Amino acid sequence: MSKEKVNNLSPDLWVDKYADYLFNFTITRVRDVDVVKDLIQETFFAGLKSMSRYEGKASERTWLISILKRKIVDHYRRSNSNKGRAEVRMNFYSEASRQGDWIEESVSQTGSNRPDAQLEAEELGQVLSSCIKKLSKRHKTVFEMKTLQDFETDEICKVLK
């Protein structure tokens, strides 16, 4: 490795290892490619600036996602100054044991003004919930850790043995 690891972080590998994941995570929340790229770049810069505070309790990717979530919230905070828009709550801690969230106003997402959008979302939620209930306890835990809590596969394997 060309640079020494600091606090088990490898910033020289961040773009190669995490840029695609961070892009996919962000594009579903922001929907503007140029803004997404800027937010990811800001995330990497913030990560570099705060490397000394990384405690190693979360994976590198999870830590970067937590920084990115704050960047997304800041973006909406800057772009939405009108009161009375729908609230978006976003947990800013990666650990479930810690509590706190940002409350942010957001503009309507593309397609959310369609009359059937809410019905589709409700139906999808019901189908997903039904499928999750059919999983064994262990598979349900794996699914939730991977998709809802952004754990990496290696972390899930270690936790669940």
C-alpha positions, -999 to +999 in steps of 0.1 A: +000+000+000+014+034-010+003+053+021+004+042+058-029+034+073-041+059+098-065+045+124-072+015+101-084+039+073-070+037+038-080+070+021-058+062-009-083+034-017-116+052-009-124+062-045-118+028-059-135+009-030-165+032-022-172+058-049-198+036-067-215+025-035-217+062-022-230+073-057-258+047-057-267+055-021-268+093-028-285+093-063-316+077-048-318+106-023-307+136-044-314+127-080-290+153-095-258+137-108-237+169-104-249+174-069-243+138-061-207+140-073-201+171-053-215+155-021-193+125-025-163+147-030-172+167+001-176+134+020-141+123+010-126+157+020-145+156+054-132+121+059-097+132+054-101+161+077-116+139+105-095+108+102-079+114+136-114+111+152-122+077+135-125+052+164-127+020+143-161+010+158-177+010+123-163-001+090-147+024+068-177+023+044-202+028+073-182+057+086-181+074+052-219+068+048-225+085+081-205+115+069-223+114+036-257+114+053-248+146+070-237+161+037-270+152+021-289+168+050-268+199+047-275+200+010-313+200+016-309+225+044-292+249+021-316+243-008-349+243+011-355+275+030-393+275+027-412+262+057-441+238+055-426+212+032-426+175+040-401+166+067-374+140+061-359+123+092-324+109+088-305+091+115-270+106+117-256+079+140-244+046+124-248+028+157-283+017+167-275+023+204-270+060+199-300+083+191-305+115+172-317+125+139-317+155+116-351+169+107-350+184+072-374+198+048-374+183+013-388+190-020-411+164-036-393+135-051-397+128-088-429+110-094-443+115-059-470+138-073-485+109-092-519+099-077-509+062-075-474+067-060-485+064-024-506+033-032-476+017-050-454+025-020-479+010+004-483-021-017-445-025-020-442-021+018-468-048+024-453-072+000-418-066+015-431-070+050-448-102+041-416-116+025-395-106+055-419-124+079-414-156+060-376-156+066-361-175+094-349-154+123-313-157+112-320-147+076-342-119+087-313-106+109-288-108+079-312-091+056-318-062+081-281-058+089-272-057+052-300-036+037-313-015+065-282-010+086-255-009+059-233-035+075-206-050+053-208-088+046-176-094+066-190-076+096-223-096+094-203-129+093-182-119+123-213-108+143-234-138+135-205-163+133 
